[in-house]
Amino acid sequence: MPSDAKILIVDDHEETLYALESALAPLGYRLARATSGDEALKQVLRGQVGLLLLDVRMPGVSGLDVVRYMRRVEQTQNIPVILLTGFGADHELTATAFGLGVADLVMKPTDPWALRTKVRYLYDAYQRHRALEEEVRELRALVKGPAEAHEPHPRPALPHPDARVPPQRDSPAATSANDRT
């Protein structure tokens, strides 16, 4: 499914950004980078981000702060996030991250093959989700129809399956007018 959504990689270390870009390049997705939580939030709010790889510990706005903010904003709350940490397993961090709805917490250095597999799955699932949302919006618009569809139109009476039952009339006003003639 072609998409113009990008994968945003966020880390405050240039060498980590380069390593992650190199690991994900074979997937063929558009990649973007940010070196701070503030910069990441700006890019996410501009739109067209389909997945976020986000370092947990950065100066200023941390990765967890970015996720907290994203989850409060309707347009960003469903974007999948993979948090990256180089400080080892931490039960408090794990509980907080998954409590915020992150898709995964990955230890650095990452295994490129495993990271590509996770990214491909999450990115493609999010794109399918967006495509289904768009299809639902289009179907709802078709059901609603043009503006004049909101005005009540009399429906023609459907024939009853039992031929002995006389057809129903459209409205009480039409019934009384037909009875008078």
Summary of the structure (lengths in Angstrom):
residues: 181
radius of gyration: 26.9
end to end distance: 63.7
largest distance: 90.2
contacts: 470
relative contact order: 0.13
helix: 49%
strand: 14%
